[in-house]
């Protein structure tokens, strides 16, 4: 336990000896964590907004219809060969 207090004392002395460096390090950590939290909040907010817009459209309002190519369906492929 005495070794722990000795190590803690050395750490406190180092922080007090380099106050400006310690303040800059603390500010870097604070701004870094704040930036990560802000980006997570922005991402979650955008996700919720998109989901709300999709809910407003509704699942039953989306229609999917196939588009058939008339020339392929009628067998006009042979006419293309005769053109050349």
C-alpha distances in whole Angstrom, upper triangle without the diagonal:
4,5,5,7,9,10,11,13,14,15,17,19,20,21,23,24,26,27,30,29,26,29,31,28,28,31,32,29,31,35,34,33,35,38,37,37,40,42,41,43,46,46,46,48,51,50,51,54,55,55,57,60,60,60,63,65,65,65,69,70,69,72,72,76,77,79,81,83,87,88,86,87,90,90,91,90,93,94,92,93,97,96,95
4,5,5,6,9,10,11,12,14,15,17,19,20,21,22,25,26,29,28,25,28,31,28,28,32,32,30,32,35,35,34,37,39,38,39,42,43,43,44,47,48,48,50,52,52,53,56,58,57,59,62,62,63,65,67,67,68,71,72,72,75,75,78,79,81,84,85,89,90,88,89,93,93,94,92,95,96,94,95,98,98,97
4,5,5,6,9,10,11,12,14,15,17,19,20,21,23,24,27,26,24,27,29,26,26,30,30,28,30,33,33,32,35,37,36,37,40,41,41,43,46,46,46,49,51,51,52,55,56,56,58,60,61,61,64,66,66,66,70,71,70,73,73,76,77,79,81,83,86,88,85,86,90,90,91,89,92,94,91,92,96,95,94
4,5,5,6,9,10,11,12,14,15,17,18,20,21,22,26,24,21,24,26,23,23,27,27,25,27,30,30,29,32,34,33,34,37,38,37,39,42,42,43,45,47,47,48,51,52,52,54,57,57,58,60,62,62,63,66,67,66,70,70,73,74,76,78,80,84,85,83,84,88,88,88,87,90,91,88,90,93,92,92
4,5,5,6,9,10,10,12,14,15,16,18,20,21,24,23,20,23,26,23,23,27,27,25,27,30,30,29,32,35,34,34,37,39,39,40,43,44,44,46,48,49,49,52,54,54,55,58,59,59,62,64,64,64,68,69,68,71,71,75,76,78,81,82,86,87,85,86,90,90,91,89,92,93,91,92,96,95,94
4,5,5,6,9,10,11,12,14,15,16,19,20,23,22,20,23,25,23,23,27,27,26,28,31,31,30,33,35,35,36,39,40,40,42,44,45,45,48,50,50,51,54,55,56,57,60,61,61,64,66,66,66,70,71,70,73,73,76,77,79,82,83,87,88,86,87,91,91,91,90,93,94,91,92,96,95,94
4,5,5,6,9,10,11,12,14,15,17,18,21,20,17,21,23,20,20,24,24,23,25,28,28,27,30,32,32,33,36,37,37,39,41,42,42,45,47,47,48,51,52,52,54,57,57,58,61,62,63,63,67,68,67,70,70,73,74,76,78,79,83,84,82,83,87,87,88,86,89,90,87,89,92,91,90
4,5,5,6,9,10,11,12,14,16,16,20,18,16,18,21,18,18,22,23,21,23,26,26,25,28,30,30,31,33,35,35,37,39,40,40,42,45,45,46,49,50,51,52,55,56,56,58,61,61,61,65,66,65,68,68,72,73,74,77,79,82,83,82,83,86,87,87,85,89,90,87,88,92,91,90
4,5,5,6,9,10,11,12,14,15,19,18,16,19,21,19,19,23,24,23,24,28,28,27,30,32,32,33,36,37,38,39,42,43,43,45,47,48,49,51,53,53,55,57,58,59,61,63,64,64,68,69,68,71,71,75,76,77,80,82,85,86,85,86,90,90,90,88,92,93,90,91,95,93,93
4,6,5,6,9,10,10,12,14,17,16,14,18,20,18,18,22,23,22,24,27,27,27,30,32,32,33,35,37,37,39,41,42,43,45,47,48,49,51,53,53,55,57,58,59,61,63,64,64,68,69,68,71,71,74,75,77,79,80,84,85,83,85,88,88,89,87,90,91,88,89,93,92,91
4,5,5,6,9,10,11,12,15,14,11,15,17,14,15,19,19,18,20,23,23,23,26,28,28,29,32,33,33,35,37,38,39,41,43,44,45,47,49,50,51,53,54,55,57,59,60,61,64,65,64,67,67,70,71,73,76,77,81,82,80,81,85,85,85,84,87,88,85,86,90,88,87
4,5,5,6,8,10,11,14,13,11,13,16,15,14,18,19,18,20,23,23,23,26,28,29,29,32,33,34,35,38,39,40,41,43,44,45,47,49,50,51,54,55,56,58,60,60,61,65,65,65,68,68,72,73,74,77,78,82,83,82,83,86,87,87,85,89,89,87,88,92,90,89
4,5,5,6,9,10,14,13,12,14,17,16,16,20,21,21,22,25,26,26,28,30,31,32,34,36,37,38,40,42,42,44,46,47,48,50,52,53,54,56,58,59,61,63,64,64,68,68,68,71,71,74,75,77,79,81,84,85,84,85,89,89,89,87,91,91,88,90,93,92,91
4,5,5,6,9,11,10,9,13,14,13,14,17,18,18,20,23,23,24,26,28,29,30,32,34,35,36,38,39,41,42,44,45,47,48,50,51,53,54,56,57,59,61,62,62,66,66,65,68,68,72,73,74,77,78,81,82,81,82,86,86,86,84,88,88,85,87,90,88,88
4,5,5,6,9,8,6,9,11,11,11,14,15,15,17,20,20,21,23,25,26,27,29,31,32,33,35,37,38,39,41,42,44,45,47,48,50,52,53,54,56,58,59,60,63,63,63,66,66,69,70,72,75,76,79,80,79,80,84,84,84,83,86,87,84,85,88,87,86
4,5,5,9,10,8,10,13,13,13,16,18,18,19,22,23,24,25,27,29,30,31,33,34,36,37,39,40,41,44,45,46,48,50,51,52,54,55,56,58,60,61,62,66,66,65,69,69,72,73,75,78,79,82,84,82,84,87,87,87,86,89,90,87,88,92,90,89
4,6,9,9,9,12,14,14,15,17,19,20,21,23,24,26,27,29,30,32,33,35,36,38,39,41,42,44,45,47,48,50,51,53,54,56,57,59,60,62,63,64,68,68,67,70,70,74,75,76,79,80,83,84,83,84,88,88,88,86,90,90,87,88,92,90,89
4,6,5,6,9,10,11,12,14,15,17,18,20,21,23,24,26,27,29,30,32,33,35,36,38,39,41,42,44,45,47,48,50,51,53,54,56,57,59,60,61,65,65,64,67,67,70,71,72,75,76,80,81,79,81,84,85,84,83,86,86,83,85,88,86,85
4,6,5,6,9,10,10,12,14,15,16,18,20,21,22,24,26,27,28,30,32,33,34,36,38,39,40,42,43,45,46,48,49,51,53,54,55,57,59,60,63,63,62,66,66,69,70,71,74,75,79,80,79,80,84,84,84,82,86,86,83,85,88,86,85
4,5,5,6,9,10,11,12,14,15,16,18,20,21,22,24,26,27,28,30,31,33,34,36,37,39,40,42,43,45,47,48,49,51,52,54,55,57,58,62,61,61,64,64,67,68,69,72,73,77,78,77,78,82,82,82,80,83,84,80,82,85,83,83
4,5,5,6,9,10,11,12,14,15,16,18,20,21,23,24,26,27,29,30,31,33,35,36,37,39,41,42,43,45,47,48,50,51,53,54,56,57,60,60,59,62,62,65,66,67,70,71,75,76,74,76,79,80,79,78,81,81,78,80,83,81,80
4,5,5,6,9,10,11,12,14,15,17,18,20,21,23,24,26,27,29,30,32,33,34,36,38,39,41,42,44,45,47,48,50,51,53,54,55,59,59,58,61,61,65,66,67,70,71,74,76,74,76,79,80,79,78,81,82,79,80,84,82,81
4,5,5,6,9,10,10,12,14,15,16,18,20,21,22,24,26,27,28,30,32,32,34,36,37,38,40,42,43,45,47,48,49,51,52,54,57,57,56,60,60,63,64,66,69,70,73,75,73,75,78,79,79,77,81,81,78,80,83,81,80
4,5,5,6,9,10,10,12,14,15,16,18,20,21,22,24,26,27,28,30,31,33,34,36,37,39,41,42,43,45,46,48,49,51,52,56,55,54,58,58,61,62,63,66,67,71,72,71,72,75,76,76,74,77,78,75,77,80,78,77
4,5,5,6,9,10,11,12,14,15,17,18,20,21,23,24,26,27,29,30,32,33,35,36,38,39,41,42,44,45,47,49,50,51,55,54,53,56,56,60,61,62,65,66,69,70,69,71,74,74,74,73,76,77,74,75,79,77,76
4,5,5,6,9,10,11,12,14,16,17,18,20,21,23,24,26,27,28,30,32,33,35,36,38,39,41,42,44,45,47,48,49,53,53,52,55,56,59,60,62,65,66,69,71,69,71,74,75,75,73,77,77,74,76,79,78,77
4,5,5,6,8,10,10,12,14,15,16,18,20,21,22,24,26,26,28,30,31,32,34,36,37,39,40,42,43,45,46,48,51,51,50,54,54,57,58,60,63,64,67,69,68,69,72,73,73,72,75,75,72,74,77,76,75
4,5,5,6,9,10,10,12,14,15,16,18,20,21,22,24,26,27,29,30,31,33,35,36,37,39,41,42,44,45,46,50,50,49,52,52,55,56,57,60,61,65,66,65,66,70,70,70,69,72,72,69,71,74,73,72
4,6,5,6,8,10,11,12,14,15,17,18,20,21,23,24,26,27,29,30,32,33,35,36,38,39,41,43,44,45,48,48,47,51,51,54,55,57,60,61,64,66,64,66,69,70,70,68,72,72,69,71,74,73,72
4,5,5,6,9,10,11,12,14,16,16,18,20,21,22,24,26,27,28,30,32,33,35,36,37,39,41,42,43,47,47,46,50,50,53,55,56,59,61,64,66,64,66,69,70,70,69,72,73,70,72,75,73,73
4,6,5,6,9,10,10,12,14,15,16,18,20,21,22,24,26,27,28,30,31,33,35,36,37,39,41,42,45,45,44,48,48,51,53,54,57,58,62,63,62,63,67,67,67,66,70,70,67,69,72,70,70
4,5,5,6,9,10,11,13,14,15,17,19,20,21,23,25,26,27,29,30,32,33,35,36,38,39,40,44,44,43,46,46,49,50,52,55,56,60,61,60,61,64,65,65,64,67,67,65,67,70,68,68
4,5,5,6,9,10,11,12,14,15,17,18,20,21,23,24,26,27,29,31,32,33,35,37,38,39,42,42,42,45,45,49,50,51,55,56,60,61,60,61,64,65,65,64,68,68,65,67,71,69,69
4,5,5,6,9,10,11,12,14,15,16,18,20,21,22,24,26,27,29,30,32,33,35,36,38,41,41,40,44,44,48,49,51,54,55,59,60,59,60,64,65,65,64,67,68,65,67,70,69,69
4,5,5,6,9,10,10,12,14,15,16,18,20,21,23,24,26,27,29,30,32,33,35,36,40,39,38,42,42,45,47,48,51,52,56,57,56,57,61,62,62,60,64,64,62,64,67,65,65
4,5,5,6,9,10,11,12,14,15,17,18,20,21,23,24,26,27,29,31,32,33,34,38,38,37,40,40,44,45,46,49,51,54,56,55,56,59,60,60,59,62,63,60,62,66,64,64
4,6,5,6,9,10,11,12,14,15,17,18,20,21,23,24,26,27,29,31,32,33,36,36,36,39,40,43,45,47,50,51,55,57,55,56,60,61,61,60,64,64,62,64,67,65,66
4,5,5,6,9,10,10,12,14,15,16,18,20,21,23,24,26,27,29,30,32,35,35,34,38,39,42,44,45,48,50,53,55,54,55,58,59,60,59,62,63,60,63,65,64,64
4,5,5,6,9,10,11,12,14,15,17,18,20,21,23,24,26,27,29,30,34,33,32,35,36,39,41,42,45,47,50,52,51,52,55,56,56,55,59,59,57,59,62,60,60
4,5,5,6,9,10,11,12,14,15,17,18,20,21,23,25,26,27,28,32,32,31,34,35,38,40,41,45,46,50,52,50,51,55,56,56,55,59,59,57,59,62,61,61
4,5,5,6,9,10,11,12,14,15,16,18,20,21,23,25,26,27,31,31,30,34,35,38,40,42,45,47,50,52,51,52,55,57,57,56,60,60,58,60,63,62,62
4,6,5,6,9,10,11,12,14,15,17,18,20,21,23,25,26,30,29,28,32,33,36,38,39,43,44,48,50,49,50,53,54,54,54,57,57,55,58,61,59,59
4,5,5,6,9,10,11,12,14,16,17,18,20,22,23,24,27,27,26,29,30,34,35,37,40,42,45,47,46,47,50,51,52,51,55,55,53,55,58,57,57
4,5,5,6,9,10,11,12,14,15,16,18,20,21,22,26,26,25,29,30,33,35,37,41,42,46,48,47,47,51,52,53,52,56,56,54,57,59,58,59
4,5,5,6,9,10,11,12,14,15,17,19,20,22,25,25,25,28,30,33,35,37,41,43,46,48,47,47,51,52,53,52,56,56,54,57,60,58,59
4,5,5,6,9,10,11,12,14,15,17,19,20,24,23,22,26,27,30,32,34,37,39,42,45,44,44,48,49,49,49,53,53,51,53,56,55,55
4,5,5,6,9,10,11,12,14,16,17,18,21,21,20,24,25,28,30,32,36,38,41,43,42,42,46,47,48,48,51,52,50,52,55,54,55
4,5,5,6,9,10,10,12,15,15,17,20,20,20,24,25,29,31,33,37,39,42,45,44,44,47,49,50,49,53,54,52,54,57,56,57
4,5,5,6,9,10,11,13,14,17,20,19,19,23,24,28,30,32,36,38,41,44,43,43,46,48,48,48,52,52,50,53,56,55,55
4,5,5,6,9,10,11,13,14,17,17,16,20,21,25,27,29,32,34,37,40,39,39,43,44,45,45,48,49,47,50,52,51,52
4,5,5,6,9,10,11,12,15,15,15,19,20,24,27,29,32,35,38,40,39,39,43,44,45,45,49,49,48,51,53,52,53
4,5,5,6,9,10,12,15,15,16,19,22,25,28,30,34,36,39,42,41,41,44,46,47,47,51,51,50,53,55,54,55
4,5,5,7,9,11,14,13,13,17,19,23,26,27,31,33,36,39,39,38,41,44,44,44,48,48,47,50,52,51,52
4,5,5,6,8,11,11,11,14,16,20,23,25,28,31,34,37,36,35,39,41,42,42,46,46,44,47,50,49,50
4,5,5,7,10,10,12,15,18,21,24,27,30,33,36,39,38,37,41,43,44,44,48,48,47,50,52,52,53
4,5,9,11,10,12,15,18,21,25,27,31,33,36,39,38,38,41,43,44,45,48,48,47,50,53,51,53
4,7,8,7,8,12,14,18,21,23,27,29,32,35,35,34,37,39,40,41,45,44,43,47,49,48,49
4,6,6,7,11,14,17,21,23,27,30,32,35,35,34,37,39,40,41,45,45,44,47,49,49,50
4,6,6,9,12,15,18,21,25,28,30,33,32,31,34,37,38,39,42,43,42,45,47,47,49
4,6,8,11,14,17,20,24,27,29,32,32,30,33,36,37,38,42,42,42,45,47,46,48
4,6,10,13,16,19,22,25,27,31,30,29,32,35,36,37,40,40,40,43,45,44,46
4,7,10,13,16,19,22,25,28,27,26,29,32,33,34,37,38,37,40,42,41,43
4,6,10,13,16,19,21,25,24,23,26,28,30,31,34,34,34,37,39,38,40
4,7,10,13,16,19,22,21,20,23,25,27,27,31,31,31,34,36,36,37
4,7,10,13,15,18,18,16,19,22,23,24,28,28,28,31,33,33,35
4,6,10,12,15,14,13,16,19,20,21,24,25,24,27,29,29,31
4,7,9,12,12,11,14,16,17,18,22,22,21,24,26,26,28
4,6,9,8,7,10,13,14,15,18,19,18,21,23,23,25
4,6,6,6,9,10,11,12,15,15,15,18,20,20,22
4,6,5,6,9,9,11,14,13,14,17,18,18,21
4,5,5,6,5,7,10,10,10,13,15,15,17
4,6,5,6,7,10,11,11,14,16,16,19
4,6,8,9,12,13,14,17,18,19,22
4,6,8,11,11,13,15,16,17,20
4,5,7,9,11,12,14,15,18
4,5,6,7,10,11,12,14
4,5,6,7,9,11,13
4,5,5,7,9,11
4,5,5,7,9
4,6,5,7
4,6,6
4,6
4
